[in-house]
Every structure is written in structure tokens, then in C-alpha cells.
Amino acid sequence: MRDLDLVMAGHECSNVLRSSRRQTALRGRIELLEHDSTPDHSAVTAAKVDDERAMSDIRRLLDKLPAKAGNLELRQLH
């Protein structure tokens, strides 16, 4: 009888632990929804678009340079 009680107690502890983990995870999801903490990526995206536009301008300018002068300029940048 004692062995059965220990097994049942072990199962009960596992159930309590699993329930506690699920409740903690649910609380975390509810807090995210309540605080609407969805990150706003618009500023980062706008900065990347600006960087790409600037790099495109630089590439256009480099394409206008003669090949030899272009290599010289690139070496000086590094």
C-alpha cells in the first residue's frame, strides 16, 4: 500500500508542476496582450531603406569613375 501511495504522490506532484508551468506561460501571454508590446520595426526599416538609398547613390557615383580611379578610391576607403 505504501508503494502505491508514493506512486500516486509522484503523479500528483507532476500534475501540480505541469499546471504551474502552464499557468505561468498563460500569464506571460496575457501580459503581452494587455501591454500590446508588439515591437515597432518601422524606425529600423526606415533606416535600412535610407541606408540602401545612400548606398545606391554611392554605387552610381563609383560607376561613373574610370576603372583605375575607382580601384584607387576603394583602396583608400579600406
Secondary structure as GFF3:
##gff-version 3
##sequence-region A 1 78
A	DSSP	alpha_helix	2	35	.	.	.	ID=ss1
A	DSSP	alpha_helix	42	64	.	.	.	ID=ss2
A	DSSP	alpha_helix	67	77	.	.	.	ID=ss3
###
